[in-house]
Amino acid sequence: MTKKKRRNRGLVLASIMMAMFLAAIEATIVSTAMPSIVADLGGFSLYSWVFSAYLLTNAATVLLFGRLSDIFGRKPIFMMGISLFLIGAVTSALSPSMEVLIVARLIQGFGAGALMPIATTIVGDIYTKEERAKIQGYLSSVWGISAVTGPALGGFFVDVLSWPYVFWMNVPLGLLALLGVIFFFHEDVSEEKRPIDIAGSFWVVITISTLMFILVEGGVGIPWKSWTMFALSIASIISFIIFCLVERKAREPMMPFHIWKYQSIRYANLTSLTTGMILMGVTSYLPAFVQGVMEQSATVAGFTLTAMSIGWPIASTLAGRLVLRIGFRPTSVLGGVSLIIGASLFSVLTPDKGPLFAAIGSLFIGIGMGLSSTSFIVSIQNTVDWKTRGIATATNMFMRTIGSAIGAALLGGLLNSRINAAIEQSGLPEQFTVDSTNLLLRESGRNELGRQALEVLQSGLTSGLHMVYIGILILAVISFLLILRLPKKEV
C-alpha cells in the first residue's frame, strides 16, 4: 500500500462511516416523524409501507451490489449507492402525497442496499488483517449511535422545524461522504473482464422481493389464508429454484455457493439469521410491554431500548480488541452467552419487575449483538480474497435482514394469536379486536377502556409478549449452538 493511500485511510473511513450513519439512522429518525408526516399527507392505511418499501428494496439489492462491487470495484458502486440514497431523500422531502413518499423510500432502499455492505467491504480492503477487527468495531458502533440519536433528532426536526428536514438532513452529510470517497479513496481494480450474471441478478431480486413482500404484508395487508398469499409463495419458491439452477451454471455467479463451504462463513451467516430475529423481537415488542403492560411513558420505553443501543457500540469496540487477543470464535462465544443472559431476563419479565429490569435485559442483548456481529465480519473477510469479499460481506448482512423480516412475521403472529385468544375467551363485545391493544399504549386510551376490557387486554398482551420472549430465548440458545460450530482455527 502506497504512503498516499495509507495517509488517506482516515479520511476514507470518516466518509464511509458518514454514509453508513445515513442508512443506519433512517429507520429511527423516520419512525419519530411518521405521525407528523401522516397528519400532513394523509393516507394512514399506507403507514407501514413507508418502512416496508425501504426494507424491501434494501434486502432485494444487497447481494446484487455486493457482487457488482467485486466486478467493477467498490468505489463506483458505493458512489452509486450514495447518489441513489440522496435522490430518494430529496424526493421524500418534496413528497406531496404518501404514494410519492413510498416511491422515494423505494429509491432510498436501493441506495442503502449498496451503502451498508460495501462500506464494510472497503474497510476489509484498505486495512490489514490485524487492523480490521478494531476498525470493524468502529463501523458497528455507527448502528448504536444512530439508534440513540435518531429519535432525538427526529423529535427536534418535527417540533422545531418540520418533517421534511428529516430527509433534508441527509443531503449535506451525503454530499460530504460522496466527495470524501471521490477524492480520497483510490483502489486498484483488476483489468480482467468479468461477466455480469444478469440472469442471476434478475432471479435473486424477484425471489427476495416476493419473500420480503410476504413477510412484511403477511397477516397485515394480505391474509395468510388467501389466494394472493398462495400465489406469492409459489412465485417465491419457483424463482428461488430457478435462481439456484442458474447460479450452478454461471461462470461468475451472483451468489457463489462455494463460499458456504467455509465453516466460518456458513455458521456466521446462519447465526446472523437467528440474531436478526432476536433483534426484531426486542426492538419491536419491548416498548409495547413497557407502555401497555407496565403503563410507563414512551420516554421510559425508549430508555429500555437505548440500553441496547449503548451496549452494542461499546461491545463492538471491545470485540475489535478481543478478536486480536483471543480470536474471533471465543469473542463470538462471549456474544452468544450475553444473548442468552439477555433473553433469559426477558423470559422472566413481569410487570412488577419494572423498566430497569427490562433495560438490563436489553443491555445484554446489545452486548451480544456487538460482540458477535463484529467477530463475524472480521472472520468472513479473513476467509475470502478480494474478488469475493464484497458478496461474502453482503451475504452476512442479507441474512440478518431476512432474519429481521422473518422475526417480525413469526413473533408478530404469535403475539396476535395470543391476544385474540384472550379476547375470545373473555366474552368481551365484538368491537374489541387485536387492534384494541393500541389503547393500552397511552394513558388516555387506558382510561377509555372499562375495567374488564383493560384487564383482558393487558392479560392477553402480557401472555403474548411472554411467548415472544420465550421464542427469543429459544433463538438465543440456537444462536449459541451455531456459534459453537465456528472453526477453532482461522483459515
C-alpha positions as CSV (number, residue, x, y, z in Angstrom):
1,M,0.0,0.0,0.0
2,T,1.4,3.4,-1.0
3,K,2.1,6.2,1.5
4,K,-0.7,8.3,-0.1
5,K,-3.3,5.5,0.3
6,R,-2.2,4.9,3.9
7,R,-2.4,8.6,4.6
8,N,-5.9,8.9,3.2
9,R,-7.3,5.9,5.1
10,G,-8.6,8.0,8.0
11,L,-10.5,10.3,5.6
12,V,-11.9,7.4,3.7
13,L,-13.0,5.8,6.9
14,A,-14.7,9.0,8.0
15,S,-16.5,9.2,4.7
16,I,-17.9,5.7,4.7
17,M,-18.9,6.0,8.4
18,M,-20.8,9.1,7.5
19,A,-22.6,7.2,4.7
20,M,-23.3,4.3,7.0
21,F,-24.7,6.6,9.5
22,L,-27.3,8.0,7.0
23,A,-28.5,4.5,6.2
24,A,-28.5,3.3,9.8
25,I,-30.3,6.4,11.3
26,E,-33.0,6.3,8.6
27,A,-35.3,3.8,10.5
28,T,-35.3,5.5,13.9
29,I,-35.5,9.1,12.7
30,V,-38.4,8.4,10.2
31,S,-40.3,6.5,12.9
32,T,-40.3,9.6,15.1
33,A,-41.5,11.8,12.3
34,M,-44.2,9.5,10.9
35,P,-47.1,10.7,12.9
36,S,-46.5,14.3,11.6
37,I,-46.0,13.0,8.1
38,V,-49.3,11.1,8.1
39,A,-51.1,14.1,9.6
40,D,-49.8,16.3,6.8
41,L,-50.0,13.9,3.8
42,G,-52.9,11.7,4.9
43,G,-53.1,8.0,3.9
44,F,-52.8,6.3,7.2
45,S,-53.5,2.9,5.6
46,L,-50.2,3.3,3.8
47,Y,-48.3,4.0,7.1
48,S,-46.4,0.7,7.2
49,W,-45.4,0.9,3.6
50,V,-43.1,3.9,4.3
51,F,-40.9,1.4,6.2
52,S,-41.7,-1.7,4.2
53,A,-40.7,-0.1,0.9
54,Y,-37.3,0.8,2.3
55,L,-36.7,-2.7,3.7
56,L,-37.9,-4.4,0.6
57,T,-35.5,-2.8,-1.9
58,N,-32.7,-2.8,0.6
59,A,-32.9,-6.6,1.1
60,A,-33.6,-7.3,-2.6
61,T,-30.5,-5.5,-3.8
62,V,-27.8,-6.0,-1.1
63,L,-26.5,-9.2,-2.8
64,L,-26.6,-7.6,-6.3
65,F,-24.5,-4.6,-5.2
66,G,-22.1,-6.8,-3.2
67,R,-21.4,-8.8,-6.4
68,L,-21.1,-5.7,-8.6
69,S,-18.5,-4.3,-6.3
70,D,-16.4,-7.5,-6.8
71,I,-16.6,-7.0,-10.5
72,F,-16.3,-3.2,-11.0
73,G,-14.7,-2.2,-7.8
74,R,-16.0,-0.7,-4.6
75,K,-15.8,3.0,-5.4
76,P,-18.2,3.3,-8.4
77,I,-20.9,1.1,-6.7
78,F,-20.5,2.9,-3.4
79,M,-20.9,6.3,-5.2
80,M,-23.9,5.0,-7.0
81,G,-25.4,3.9,-3.6
82,I,-24.9,7.3,-2.0
83,S,-26.3,9.1,-5.1
84,L,-29.5,6.9,-5.1
85,F,-29.9,7.4,-1.4
86,L,-29.7,11.2,-1.8
87,I,-32.1,11.2,-4.7
88,G,-34.6,9.2,-2.6
89,A,-34.0,11.6,0.3
90,V,-34.7,14.8,-1.8
91,T,-37.8,13.2,-3.3
92,S,-39.0,12.2,0.1
93,A,-38.6,15.7,1.4
94,L,-40.6,17.1,-1.5
95,S,-43.3,14.4,-1.5
96,P,-46.8,15.8,-1.9
97,S,-48.5,12.5,-1.1
98,M,-47.9,9.2,0.7
99,E,-47.7,7.4,-2.7
100,V,-44.8,9.6,-3.8
101,L,-43.1,9.2,-0.4
102,I,-43.3,5.4,-0.7
103,V,-41.7,5.5,-4.2
104,A,-39.0,7.8,-2.8
105,R,-38.4,5.3,0.0
106,L,-38.0,2.5,-2.5
107,I,-35.2,4.6,-4.2
108,Q,-33.6,5.2,-0.8
109,G,-33.7,1.4,-0.1
110,F,-31.8,0.8,-3.3
111,G,-29.1,3.2,-2.2
112,A,-28.9,1.6,1.3
113,G,-28.5,-1.8,-0.3
114,A,-25.2,-0.6,-1.7
115,L,-24.1,1.5,1.3
116,M,-24.0,-1.0,4.1
117,P,-22.2,-4.0,2.7
118,I,-19.7,-2.1,0.6
119,A,-18.7,0.3,3.4
120,T,-17.8,-2.7,5.4
121,T,-16.0,-4.3,2.5
122,I,-13.9,-1.2,1.8
123,V,-12.6,-1.4,5.3
124,G,-11.6,-5.0,4.6
125,D,-9.7,-3.8,1.6
126,I,-7.8,-0.9,2.9
127,Y,-6.8,-2.2,6.4
128,T,-4.7,-5.2,7.2
129,K,-5.9,-8.4,8.8
130,E,-4.7,-7.2,12.2
131,E,-6.3,-3.7,11.9
132,R,-9.7,-4.9,10.6
133,A,-11.0,-6.1,13.9
134,K,-10.6,-2.7,15.6
135,I,-12.0,-0.7,12.6
136,Q,-15.0,-3.0,12.1
137,G,-15.8,-2.3,15.8
138,Y,-16.0,1.4,14.8
139,L,-18.3,0.6,12.0
140,S,-20.6,-1.5,14.1
141,S,-20.8,1.3,16.7
142,V,-22.4,3.5,14.0
143,W,-25.6,1.5,14.4
144,G,-25.7,2.1,18.2
145,I,-25.0,5.8,17.8
146,S,-27.7,6.2,15.2
147,A,-30.2,4.3,17.4
148,V,-29.6,6.8,20.2
149,T,-29.5,10.0,18.2
150,G,-32.2,9.1,15.7
151,P,-35.3,9.6,17.9
152,A,-33.8,12.8,19.4
153,L,-33.0,14.3,16.0
154,G,-36.4,13.3,14.6
155,G,-38.2,14.9,17.5
156,F,-36.2,18.1,17.2
157,F,-36.9,18.4,13.4
158,V,-40.6,17.7,13.9
159,D,-41.1,20.0,16.9
160,V,-38.8,22.9,15.9
161,L,-38.8,22.8,12.1
162,S,-40.9,20.4,10.0
163,W,-40.8,16.8,9.0
164,P,-39.2,17.3,5.5
165,Y,-36.0,18.3,7.4
166,V,-35.7,14.7,8.5
167,F,-34.9,13.9,4.9
168,W,-33.1,17.2,4.0
169,M,-30.6,16.4,6.8
170,N,-29.2,13.6,4.5
171,V,-28.1,15.9,1.8
172,P,-25.1,17.8,3.3
173,L,-23.9,14.6,5.1
174,G,-24.3,12.5,1.9
175,L,-22.5,15.0,-0.3
176,L,-19.6,15.2,2.2
177,A,-19.4,11.4,2.2
178,L,-19.6,11.3,-1.6
179,L,-16.8,13.9,-2.0
180,G,-14.6,12.1,0.5
181,V,-14.9,8.9,-1.4
182,I,-14.3,10.6,-4.8
183,F,-11.1,12.5,-3.7
184,F,-9.5,10.2,-1.1
185,F,-10.4,6.6,-1.9
186,H,-8.1,5.1,-4.6
187,E,-8.4,1.4,-5.4
188,D,-6.6,-1.0,-7.8
189,V,-9.3,-2.8,-9.8
190,S,-8.3,-5.8,-11.9
191,E,-8.3,-5.1,-15.6
192,E,-9.6,-8.6,-16.2
193,K,-13.0,-8.6,-17.8
194,R,-15.5,-10.5,-15.7
195,P,-19.1,-11.3,-16.9
196,I,-22.1,-10.0,-15.1
197,D,-24.6,-12.6,-14.0
198,I,-27.7,-10.8,-15.4
199,A,-30.0,-13.9,-15.1
200,G,-28.9,-14.5,-11.5
201,S,-29.4,-10.8,-10.7
202,F,-32.9,-10.9,-12.1
203,W,-34.0,-14.0,-10.2
204,V,-32.4,-13.0,-6.9
205,V,-34.3,-9.7,-7.0
206,I,-37.6,-11.5,-7.8
207,T,-37.0,-14.1,-5.1
208,I,-36.2,-11.7,-2.4
209,S,-38.8,-9.1,-3.4
210,T,-41.6,-11.7,-3.2
211,L,-40.3,-13.2,0.0
212,M,-40.0,-9.8,1.7
213,F,-43.5,-8.8,0.4
214,I,-44.9,-12.0,2.0
215,L,-43.1,-11.4,5.3
216,V,-43.9,-7.7,5.6
217,E,-47.5,-7.8,4.4
218,G,-48.5,-11.4,5.5
219,G,-51.3,-11.2,8.1
220,V,-51.4,-7.4,7.8
221,G,-52.2,-6.2,4.3
222,I,-52.7,-9.7,2.9
223,P,-54.4,-12.6,4.8
224,W,-52.2,-15.6,5.3
225,K,-55.0,-17.9,4.0
226,S,-55.7,-16.2,0.7
227,W,-55.1,-16.9,-3.0
228,T,-52.9,-13.8,-3.2
229,M,-50.6,-15.1,-0.5
230,F,-50.6,-18.6,-2.1
231,A,-49.6,-17.1,-5.5
232,L,-46.8,-15.0,-3.9
233,S,-45.5,-18.1,-2.0
234,I,-45.4,-20.2,-5.2
235,A,-43.7,-17.3,-7.1
236,S,-41.1,-17.0,-4.5
237,I,-40.4,-20.8,-4.3
238,I,-40.2,-21.1,-8.1
239,S,-38.0,-18.1,-8.6
240,F,-35.6,-19.4,-5.9
241,I,-35.4,-22.8,-7.6
242,I,-34.6,-21.1,-11.0
243,F,-32.1,-18.9,-9.2
244,C,-30.2,-21.9,-7.8
245,L,-30.2,-23.7,-11.2
246,V,-28.9,-20.5,-13.0
247,E,-26.2,-20.0,-10.4
248,R,-24.9,-23.5,-10.7
249,K,-24.2,-22.9,-14.4
250,A,-23.0,-19.3,-14.3
251,R,-19.2,-18.7,-14.7
252,E,-19.3,-15.7,-12.3
253,P,-22.5,-16.4,-10.2
254,M,-24.3,-13.7,-8.3
255,M,-24.3,-15.9,-5.2
256,P,-21.2,-18.1,-5.3
257,F,-22.5,-21.1,-3.3
258,H,-18.9,-22.3,-2.8
259,I,-18.4,-19.6,0.0
260,W,-20.9,-21.5,2.1
261,K,-18.4,-24.5,2.2
262,Y,-16.3,-22.4,4.6
263,Q,-17.4,-23.3,8.1
264,S,-16.7,-19.8,9.4
265,I,-19.0,-18.2,6.7
266,R,-21.7,-20.9,6.9
267,Y,-22.2,-20.7,10.7
268,A,-21.7,-16.9,10.9
269,N,-24.5,-16.4,8.3
270,L,-26.9,-18.9,10.0
271,T,-26.3,-17.2,13.3
272,S,-26.9,-13.8,11.7
273,L,-30.3,-15.1,10.6
274,T,-31.3,-16.1,14.2
275,T,-29.8,-12.9,15.8
276,G,-31.7,-10.8,13.2
277,M,-34.9,-12.5,14.5
278,I,-33.9,-11.7,18.1
279,L,-33.1,-8.1,17.3
280,M,-36.6,-7.6,15.7
281,G,-38.3,-9.3,18.7
282,V,-36.7,-6.9,21.2
283,T,-36.9,-3.6,19.2
284,S,-40.5,-4.2,18.1
285,Y,-42.1,-5.5,21.2
286,L,-40.2,-4.3,24.3
287,P,-41.8,-0.8,24.0
288,A,-45.3,-2.4,23.8
289,F,-44.6,-4.3,27.1
290,V,-43.2,-1.2,28.9
291,Q,-46.1,1.1,27.8
292,G,-49.0,-1.4,27.5
293,V,-48.3,-3.7,30.5
294,M,-46.1,-1.6,32.8
295,E,-48.1,1.5,32.0
296,Q,-45.0,3.6,31.6
297,S,-44.5,6.6,29.2
298,A,-43.0,6.4,25.7
299,T,-39.9,8.1,27.1
300,V,-39.3,5.3,29.6
301,A,-40.0,2.7,26.9
302,G,-37.3,4.4,24.8
303,F,-34.9,4.3,27.6
304,T,-35.2,0.5,27.8
305,L,-34.2,0.2,24.1
306,T,-31.5,2.8,24.4
307,A,-29.7,0.4,26.8
308,M,-29.3,-2.0,23.9
309,S,-28.1,0.9,21.7
310,I,-25.4,1.7,24.3
311,G,-24.3,-1.9,24.8
312,W,-23.9,-2.6,21.1
313,P,-21.3,0.1,20.1
314,I,-19.3,-0.5,23.3
315,A,-19.2,-4.2,22.8
316,S,-18.3,-3.7,19.1
317,T,-15.3,-1.6,20.0
318,L,-14.2,-4.2,22.7
319,A,-14.8,-7.0,20.2
320,G,-12.2,-5.5,17.9
321,R,-9.5,-5.8,20.6
322,L,-10.8,-9.2,21.8
323,V,-10.6,-10.7,18.3
324,L,-6.9,-9.8,18.2
325,R,-6.2,-11.2,21.6
326,I,-8.3,-14.3,22.0
327,G,-9.6,-14.9,18.4
328,F,-13.0,-14.5,16.6
329,R,-14.5,-17.7,17.9
330,P,-14.1,-17.1,21.7
331,T,-15.3,-13.5,21.1
332,S,-18.4,-14.8,19.3
333,V,-19.0,-17.3,22.1
334,L,-19.0,-14.5,24.7
335,G,-21.5,-12.7,22.5
336,G,-23.7,-15.8,22.4
337,V,-23.6,-16.1,26.2
338,S,-24.6,-12.5,26.5
339,L,-27.6,-13.1,24.2
340,I,-28.7,-16.0,26.3
341,I,-28.4,-13.9,29.5
342,G,-30.5,-11.1,28.0
343,A,-33.1,-13.4,26.5
344,S,-33.3,-15.2,29.9
345,L,-34.1,-11.9,31.7
346,F,-36.8,-11.2,29.1
347,S,-38.3,-14.7,29.6
348,V,-39.0,-13.9,33.3
349,L,-40.1,-10.3,32.7
350,T,-43.2,-9.4,34.6
351,P,-45.0,-6.0,35.1
352,D,-43.8,-5.7,38.7
353,K,-40.1,-6.1,37.8
354,G,-40.2,-2.6,36.3
355,P,-38.5,-0.9,33.3
356,L,-34.9,-1.1,34.8
357,F,-35.0,-4.9,34.7
358,A,-36.2,-4.7,31.1
359,A,-33.3,-2.3,30.3
360,I,-30.7,-4.7,31.8
361,G,-32.0,-7.5,29.5
362,S,-31.9,-5.1,26.6
363,L,-28.3,-4.1,27.5
364,F,-27.1,-7.8,27.4
365,I,-28.8,-8.3,24.0
366,G,-26.9,-5.2,22.7
367,I,-23.6,-6.5,24.1
368,G,-24.2,-9.9,22.5
369,M,-25.0,-8.3,19.1
370,G,-21.9,-6.1,19.3
371,L,-19.5,-8.9,20.1
372,S,-20.9,-11.4,17.6
373,S,-21.6,-9.2,14.6
374,T,-18.1,-7.7,14.6
375,S,-16.4,-11.1,15.0
376,F,-18.4,-12.5,12.1
377,I,-17.4,-9.8,9.7
378,V,-13.7,-10.0,10.6
379,S,-13.8,-13.8,10.3
380,I,-15.6,-13.7,6.9
381,Q,-13.3,-11.1,5.4
382,N,-10.2,-13.0,6.6
383,T,-11.6,-16.2,4.9
384,V,-12.0,-14.9,1.3
385,D,-10.0,-13.0,-1.2
386,W,-10.7,-9.5,-2.7
387,K,-12.7,-11.0,-5.6
388,T,-15.3,-12.5,-3.2
389,R,-15.1,-10.2,-0.2
390,G,-17.9,-7.9,-1.4
391,I,-20.5,-10.6,-1.9
392,A,-19.4,-12.5,1.2
393,T,-19.9,-9.4,3.4
394,A,-23.2,-8.6,1.7
395,T,-24.4,-12.2,2.3
396,N,-23.9,-11.9,6.0
397,M,-25.8,-8.6,6.2
398,F,-28.5,-10.0,3.9
399,M,-29.0,-13.0,6.3
400,R,-29.6,-10.6,9.2
401,T,-32.1,-8.5,7.2
402,I,-34.0,-11.6,6.2
403,G,-33.9,-12.8,9.9
404,S,-35.4,-9.5,11.0
405,A,-38.3,-9.8,8.5
406,I,-38.9,-13.5,9.4
407,G,-38.8,-12.5,13.1
408,A,-41.4,-9.7,12.6
409,A,-43.7,-12.2,10.8
410,L,-43.3,-15.1,13.2
411,L,-43.2,-13.3,16.5
412,G,-45.9,-10.9,15.5
413,G,-48.2,-13.7,14.5
414,L,-47.5,-15.4,17.8
415,L,-48.4,-12.3,19.8
416,N,-51.6,-11.5,17.8
417,S,-52.8,-15.1,18.2
418,R,-52.4,-15.0,22.0
419,I,-54.2,-11.6,22.3
420,N,-57.0,-12.8,20.0
421,A,-57.4,-16.0,22.1
422,A,-57.6,-13.9,25.3
423,I,-60.4,-11.7,23.8
424,E,-62.4,-14.6,22.5
425,Q,-62.3,-16.5,25.9
426,S,-63.2,-13.4,27.9
427,G,-66.7,-12.8,26.3
428,L,-65.9,-9.1,25.5
429,P,-68.2,-7.4,23.0
430,E,-67.4,-7.9,19.3
431,Q,-66.0,-4.4,18.9
432,F,-62.9,-5.5,20.8
433,T,-60.2,-6.9,18.5
434,V,-56.4,-7.3,18.5
435,D,-56.2,-3.6,17.3
436,S,-57.9,-2.6,20.6
437,T,-54.5,-3.3,22.2
438,N,-53.4,0.1,20.8
439,L,-55.5,1.7,23.5
440,L,-53.1,0.3,26.1
441,L,-50.2,2.3,24.8
442,R,-51.5,5.6,26.1
443,E,-52.9,6.7,29.4
444,S,-55.9,8.4,27.7
445,G,-56.6,5.1,25.9
446,R,-56.5,3.0,29.0
447,N,-58.9,5.4,30.7
448,E,-61.4,4.9,27.8
449,L,-61.5,1.1,28.5
450,G,-63.7,-0.4,31.1
451,R,-62.1,-2.4,33.9
452,Q,-62.9,-5.8,32.4
453,A,-61.6,-4.8,28.9
454,L,-58.4,-3.3,30.5
455,E,-57.7,-6.5,32.4
456,V,-58.4,-8.8,29.5
457,L,-56.3,-6.8,27.0
458,Q,-53.4,-6.4,29.4
459,S,-53.5,-10.1,30.3
460,G,-53.6,-11.0,26.6
461,L,-50.7,-8.7,25.9
462,T,-48.7,-10.0,28.8
463,S,-49.3,-13.6,27.8
464,G,-48.5,-12.9,24.2
465,L,-45.3,-11.0,24.9
466,H,-44.2,-13.7,27.3
467,M,-44.5,-16.2,24.4
468,V,-42.5,-13.8,22.2
469,Y,-39.7,-13.7,24.9
470,I,-39.7,-17.4,25.3
471,G,-39.3,-17.5,21.5
472,I,-36.4,-15.1,21.8
473,L,-34.7,-17.3,24.4
474,I,-35.0,-20.3,22.1
475,L,-33.5,-18.3,19.3
476,A,-30.6,-17.2,21.6
477,V,-29.9,-20.8,22.5
478,I,-29.9,-21.8,18.8
479,S,-27.6,-18.9,18.1
480,F,-25.2,-20.1,20.8
481,L,-25.1,-23.6,19.5
482,L,-24.4,-22.3,15.9
483,I,-21.6,-20.2,17.3
484,L,-20.0,-23.3,18.9
485,R,-19.8,-24.7,15.3
486,L,-17.4,-22.0,14.2
487,P,-14.0,-23.3,13.5
488,K,-11.5,-23.2,16.3
489,K,-8.7,-22.1,14.0
490,E,-8.9,-19.2,11.5
491,V,-8.5,-20.1,7.8
